[in-house]
Amino acid sequence: MDGQGKEGSTNGGGAGGSDQCDVVARAFVEYYYQTFDTNRAALATLYGQTSMLSFEGHMVAGAEEIGRKLLGLPFEQCRHAVCTVDCQPTPSFPGGILVFVSGNLQLAGEEHQLRFSQMFQLVPNEQGSFFVQNDIFRLNYG
């Protein structure tokens, strides 16, 4: 991942908690965007039945609907370049992590990159891993 130095991170909680938060957030971000760029259909497994996605203001809920939305985006190939990853533990979901990402998106056949921001709320599941409870994506114009 490009440009993800510690200097831009703002992690809350104790030293051990913020280190773990950072490790989980960065691993998730790397996996998410690599999967998005190479096998978008596999992203639905990261969401649960109560998950919500807001993509450019259009909201969908549930893993199946989110998977359909992501597969139905009007481009087939893209490449994400992550610039920053910030995370915080979320007391409202014990063990949860709020992740904020900014970066650039290159669509196949397009000359210019698009800037984007995306927020994920990661919540622990019963298997000891995480799922995406909330996901908000926006292109940044201007």
Salt bridges, closest charged atoms under 4 A:
ASP22 OD2 - LYS6 NZ 2.59
ASP22 OD1 - ARG26 NE 3.00
ASP37 OD1 - HIS80 ND1 2.54
GLU64 OE2 - ARG68 NH1 3.24
GLU65 OE2 - ARG68 NH2 2.30
GLU111 OE2 - HIS112 NE2 4.00
